[in-house]
């Protein structure tokens, strides 16, 4: 009975752990039969070594429990600190470089009088537009032309309406396209 159980276990062991052999199982059993006892002892020793390592690990953890927890917590805070410093020190604004071709006229600037008349832009409004293109604020333009700030704001609003724009930069760009301002101004 004991011998039959051993032979059955050997057969089961070979079937589970050596399925890649191309030889039929009885042929493998015949070749391994002289080593059957050694193989069974080796399997028992491997199982015992695994159990001993597991017990040793459990004993190590129970003996050094606080040190292990402190180490795990310190590693966690170290990684958290590294992540946080990377988030804080990285620039949040990405710089995007846009290359834009700026045409430089080879001839002298000629004011487009027909466009001025079509859009009904007065000489004073053109003067305000020119000073805007030079980068002056409304207050600076008012001081330069000796008028009030509200007058300059009114001229700007009328210019925006006549040029069909909403901002100063759009007004300057549109005026340059229509040849109301020299392309090199501003």
Buried (B, 14 or more C-beta within 10 A) or exposed (E): EEEEEEEEEBBEBBEEEEEEEEEEEEEBBEEBEEEBEEBBEEEEEEEEEEEEEEEEEEEEEEEEEEEEEEEEEEEEEEEEEEEEEEEEEEEEEEEEEEEEEEEEEEEEEEEBEEBBEEBEBEEBBBBBBBBBBBEBEBEEBBEBBEBEEEBBBBBBEBBBEBBEBEEBEEBBBBBBEBBBBBEEBB
